[in-house]
């Protein structure tokens, strides 16, 4: 497994070419479908397919994609995969190694791990690795840059990068392809819009999905509340009483639906909108499965959103 180069000096081409392709692909989450001696066969990282057509010759440390009709060394792969220049790929390699070492933490260790996270640096999103993860989650890059940061943090004396979403207590929700955690202090996130209507989300990827779908991140119409954890439900309840209309976009799992029912008891001004993605766990999962409906206007109000969404969500684009 790769180690983090914590200096600002990029790795050289020779250093990168000497890295094991199989280990690097594993760090990106790609595992071989079959292995025949030195040949490792993968589902292509460049497209959707059922039959593995991407081969790595581990003895030569070279790859070839039979669907693309091209191959090469690790640098060739990185430039094609991240759609960047050689110099950009070399510069980001330390971030790539860092990005993909940690794994999602078991629930029983979550509180312990969160208490050990130290934020080191917060800056504008720029890492191709993180943008690639956002693309995988179908999040618009401009939306993400408007509401998220690139956060460098320390855990167990190792440094990592992740997408950071700030809460009202100045802590961060942290996500990358293999890491899900939070820095202290934990809390809800409130974002002010232009009307006295409130939209409530369980997690920030659902919030980003909502803005990606309806394309008005720069001019939010409704106020938004992101719980970041269902444990903050009771803290959020008083806020819901300040609005004439509240729209709930919580998860459709058991915990999310129980919380939705609990909030609906607070008054008729609160509406459950999770039926709009009823065949999916949450709004982001729906977005990943179906994409953005083509009939949605880029600027709209909440009522129009609900009407348009009812006619579109649940059917493939």
Phi and psi in degrees as a GROMACS rama.xvg file:
@    title "Ramachandran Plot"
@    xaxis  label "Phi"
@    yaxis  label "Psi"
@TYPE xy
-71.1655  154.98  UNK-2
-113.174  159.12  UNK-3
-78.0133  127.636  UNK-4
-87.3929  102.059  UNK-5
-84.1838  -2.6248  UNK-6
-79.8915  167.391  UNK-7
-83.6775  -6.33645  UNK-8
-80.2525  122.659  UNK-9
-64.6553  155.256  UNK-10
-67.1564  151.468  UNK-11
-81.8346  163.486  UNK-12
-60.3927  -39.3132  UNK-13
-64.3425  -40.8646  UNK-14
-63.7359  -41.4874  UNK-15
-68.5807  -43.285  UNK-16
-63.736  -24.162  UNK-17
-81.2547  -11.9138  UNK-18
-71.8197  145.822  UNK-19
-73.519  124.255  UNK-20
-64.6346  -39.2843  UNK-21
-64.0435  -43.5686  UNK-22
-63.7785  -40.2528  UNK-23
-65.7598  -43.302  UNK-24
-62.4919  -37.3148  UNK-25
-63.4875  -36.2751  UNK-26
-66.8501  -23.1867  UNK-27
-90.2293  -3.20624  UNK-28
97.7603  8.31609  UNK-29
-98.1753  124.824  UNK-30
-116.751  143.553  UNK-31
-66.3463  142.8  UNK-32
-81.5689  -30.7363  UNK-33
-154.916  155.702  UNK-34
-129.607  128.268  UNK-35
-128.961  99.6458  UNK-36
55.5883  -118.066  UNK-37
-87.6202  -0.441617  UNK-38
-96.7955  123.56  UNK-39
-112.574  120.862  UNK-40
-105.538  132.168  UNK-41
-126.794  153.932  UNK-42
-64.1054  132.326  UNK-43
-58.2005  131.247  UNK-44
-69.4036  -10.1602  UNK-45
-98.7985  -6.48583  UNK-46
-164.927  169.759  UNK-47
-85.4213  130.621  UNK-48
-157.335  161.95  UNK-49
-100.972  -31.6698  UNK-50
-104.24  128.743  UNK-51
-63.4894  124.022  UNK-52
-129.8  9.98311  UNK-53
-109.126  118.302  UNK-54
-117.313  137.748  UNK-55
-115.751  124.175  UNK-56
-90.3771  103.603  UNK-57
-68.5065  -27.8633  UNK-58
-66.6938  -39.4841  UNK-59
-90.0888  -15.0981  UNK-60
58.6337  43.9318  UNK-61
-128.959  154.81  UNK-62
-121.937  157.311  UNK-63
-147.72  131.452  UNK-64
-106.987  112.017  UNK-65
-70.821  -25.5871  UNK-66
-74.4638  -37.3561  UNK-67
-82.5178  -24.7379  UNK-68
71.2766  32.2498  UNK-69
-150.494  162.832  UNK-70
-165.821  -164.225  UNK-71
149.983  -150.293  UNK-72
-98.6009  -170.434  UNK-73
-64.9119  -35.4082  UNK-74
-65.1417  -44.1248  UNK-75
-58.4966  -41.4863  UNK-76
-63.6233  -47.8744  UNK-77
-61.2729  -41.4549  UNK-78
-64.0767  -40.4536  UNK-79
-74.218  -41.0219  UNK-80
-69.7397  -44.4695  UNK-81
-94.0636  -2.51918  UNK-82
54.3007  54.966  UNK-83
-138.503  174.67  UNK-84
-81.8995  169.176  UNK-85
-61.1181  -44.7639  UNK-86
-64.2532  -38.7218  UNK-87
-64.9122  -40.3959  UNK-88
-66.1486  -42.9007  UNK-89
-63.5398  -38.831  UNK-90
-66.1774  -37.2588  UNK-91
-86.3733  -10.084  UNK-92
-55.1524  -41.7322  UNK-93
-58.2305  -37.9317  UNK-94
-68.3182  -36.486  UNK-95
-64.2133  -46.1136  UNK-96
-60.146  -45.1081  UNK-97
-64.1389  -43.4688  UNK-98
-58.9853  -37.3356  UNK-99
-108.043  6.17348  UNK-100
-76.3929  -44.6444  UNK-101
-73.9552  157.848  UNK-102
-119.495  163.377  UNK-103
-60.1851  132.893  UNK-104
-80.6791  142.452  UNK-105
-59.8103  144.565  UNK-106
-54.6337  -36.356  UNK-107
-70.7828  -17.026  UNK-108
-102.735  -3.30743  UNK-109
-59.0057  -49.1131  UNK-110
-64.3452  -39.0357  UNK-111
-62.3796  -46.4245  UNK-112
-64.9057  -41.9589  UNK-113
-60.7088  -36.0533  UNK-114
-70.1052  -17.1123  UNK-115
-96.8038  -4.63897  UNK-116
-80.5556  128.284  UNK-117
-119.521  124.109  UNK-118
-76.2889  126.363  UNK-119
-102.504  -38.7104  UNK-120
-156.237  141.723  UNK-121
-127.353  126.031  UNK-122
-148.525  177.921  UNK-123
-64.2704  142.519  UNK-124
-58.9211  127.537  UNK-125
-146.895  -17.4498  UNK-126
-68.2542  124.79  UNK-127
-58.0914  -31.1807  UNK-128
-64.1815  -45.3712  UNK-129
-69.2495  -37.8706  UNK-130
-65.5469  -35.0569  UNK-131
-64.9507  -38.6353  UNK-132
-64.5155  -42.4076  UNK-133
-61.4484  -39.9932  UNK-134
-62.83  -39.9322  UNK-135
-61.1974  -36.5928  UNK-136
-84.4931  2.41333  UNK-137
66.3957  29.1832  UNK-138
-92.1023  130.615  UNK-139
-62.1532  132.732  UNK-140
-65.2052  -36.17  UNK-141
-68.4603  -37.3832  UNK-142
-61.4594  -47.1201  UNK-143
-61.9532  -42.1715  UNK-144
-67.5139  -26.5908  UNK-145
-72.6235  -30.2688  UNK-146
-124.477  -4.14945  UNK-147
-125.587  163.802  UNK-148
-128.824  164.879  UNK-149
-94.529  120.203  UNK-150
-116.779  126.677  UNK-151
-98.058  127.608  UNK-152
-137.529  164.188  UNK-153
-114.878  135.587  UNK-154
-143.636  123.895  UNK-155
54.8397  41.5288  UNK-156
64.689  17.9017  UNK-157
-118.889  148.606  UNK-158
-101.155  138.917  UNK-159
-137.21  158.339  UNK-160
-115.342  148.824  UNK-161
-158.783  164.83  UNK-162
-73.5192  128.556  UNK-163
-113.955  133.12  UNK-164
-121.982  117.044  UNK-165
-80.5907  140.09  UNK-166
-100.754  175.74  UNK-167
-70.5842  -13.5817  UNK-168
-96.5677  7.39891  UNK-169
74.8462  17.0266  UNK-170
-91.461  176.476  UNK-171
-132.03  136.766  UNK-172
-82.0439  131.459  UNK-173
-120.468  128.369  UNK-174
-141.303  137.537  UNK-175
-144.452  -171.969  UNK-176
-61.012  -28.8163  UNK-177
-124.013  16.1064  UNK-178
-142.771  134.992  UNK-179
-137.294  115.108  UNK-180
-162.3  -173.188  UNK-181
-148.144  148.888  UNK-182
-95.4491  158.369  UNK-183
-86.4473  148.179  UNK-184
-82.2809  149.894  UNK-185
-81.5561  160.242  UNK-186
174.221  175.564  UNK-187
-81.8057  165.886  UNK-188
-122.338  127.122  UNK-189
-116.462  136.135  UNK-190
-129.175  124.107  UNK-191
-82.7077  133.939  UNK-192
-108.315  -146.104  UNK-193
-116.77  -6.22499  UNK-194
-130.314  158.498  UNK-195
-82.9888  56.5234  UNK-196
-128.642  149.205  UNK-197
-125.754  135.146  UNK-198
-116.016  128.942  UNK-199
-113.384  130.868  UNK-200
-123.576  152.727  UNK-201
-80.1466  -46.8469  UNK-202
-127.154  162.519  UNK-203
-74.5575  -21.1322  UNK-204
-69.7889  -28.2836  UNK-205
-70.5777  -38.4993  UNK-206
-61.4477  -46.958  UNK-207
-63.97  -35.1355  UNK-208
-64.6935  -43.0672  UNK-209
-58.23  -45.8484  UNK-210
-70.3322  -35.0117  UNK-211
-63.6743  -43.3434  UNK-212
-65.5033  -43.5014  UNK-213
-102.318  -2.77596  UNK-214
53.5285  50.3045  UNK-215
-141.246  45.5763  UNK-216
-63.2136  -29.3689  UNK-217
-82.6192  -12.0216  UNK-218
-143.925  64.1846  UNK-219
-53.2908  133.348  UNK-220
-89.5719  -49.7015  UNK-221
-94.8495  157.366  UNK-222
-70.2097  150.043  UNK-223
-125.885  141.595  UNK-224
-125.715  120.964  UNK-225
-111.212  117.943  UNK-226
-69.4813  -34.0202  UNK-227
66.5093  -20.7565  UNK-228
-165.044  139.095  UNK-229
-66.7512  -12.9612  UNK-230
-67.3486  -14.7115  UNK-231
-96.0252  13.8378  UNK-232
-59.7404  -47.2618  UNK-233
-63.6858  -35.4921  UNK-234
-66.7958  -29.7645  UNK-235
-82.4448  -22.7458  UNK-236
-54.07  -46.5845  UNK-237
-59.0697  -30.1518  UNK-238
-67.183  -32.1381  UNK-239
-67.8566  -23.0961  UNK-240
-74.9278  -11.2821  UNK-241
-87.3257  2.13477  UNK-242
-124.329  148.6  UNK-243
-80.96  -26.6985  UNK-244
-133.693  131.637  UNK-245
-131.999  128.731  UNK-246
-115.873  122.77  UNK-247
-98.5111  126.284  UNK-248
-121.607  56.4534  UNK-249
-86.7802  168.734  UNK-250
-65.0411  157.459  UNK-251
-99.8862  16.4896  UNK-252
-81.1682  179.833  UNK-253
-60.5015  -47.1698  UNK-254
-63.6986  -44.0374  UNK-255
-64.1406  -42.0472  UNK-256
-69.4594  -34.9205  UNK-257
-64.0007  -40.0533  UNK-258
-68.4564  -37.0553  UNK-259
-60.5467  -47.1657  UNK-260
-61.1089  -37.9219  UNK-261
-64.708  -40.4381  UNK-262
-73.6248  -32.7561  UNK-263
-63.2455  -24.3706  UNK-264
-71.075  -12.4719  UNK-265
-76.7362  -15.7671  UNK-266
157.764  161.996  UNK-267
-74.2452  -11.2528  UNK-268
-76.2901  -6.05935  UNK-269
-101.852  128.833  UNK-270
-122.593  138.567  UNK-271
-89.3664  120.357  UNK-272
-106.156  6.06038  UNK-273
-69.0229  -15.0371  UNK-274
-63.1653  -20.3781  UNK-275
-67.5892  -22.1793  UNK-276
-127.318  44.8338  UNK-277
-63.528  -21.6229  UNK-278
-93.7277  8.98914  UNK-279
-130.749  158.826  UNK-280
-67.04  -40.2395  UNK-281
-154.286  -179.692  UNK-282
-66.1804  -37.7071  UNK-283
-66.2869  -38.0771  UNK-284
-63.175  -39.2761  UNK-285
-62.4264  -44.5542  UNK-286
-60.7758  -41.4848  UNK-287
-65.6686  -33.5082  UNK-288
-81.0866  -35.5927  UNK-289
-117.425  -19.7564  UNK-290
76.8968  -174.099  UNK-291
-85.3046  124.297  UNK-292
-60.0748  135.111  UNK-293
-73.221  -16.7604  UNK-294
-91.9019  9.94306  UNK-295
-88.3034  131.971  UNK-296
-76.29  146.537  UNK-297
-68.5518  -26.7979  UNK-298
-123.554  126.127  UNK-299
-159.08  169.494  UNK-300
-105.606  176.222  UNK-301
-61.9398  -39.4436  UNK-302
-64.0688  -42.9029  UNK-303
-66.071  -35.0486  UNK-304
-59.4194  -47.8393  UNK-305
-62.4318  -43.1774  UNK-306
-65.3744  -45.2101  UNK-307
-67.028  -39.9535  UNK-308
-65.6186  -39.2892  UNK-309
-61.2292  -28.3717  UNK-310
-86.243  -8.32876  UNK-311
-124.885  -40.1362  UNK-312
-71.3207  137.294  UNK-313
107.016  -12.5585  UNK-314
-120.497  139.288  UNK-315
-60.3909  146.074  UNK-316
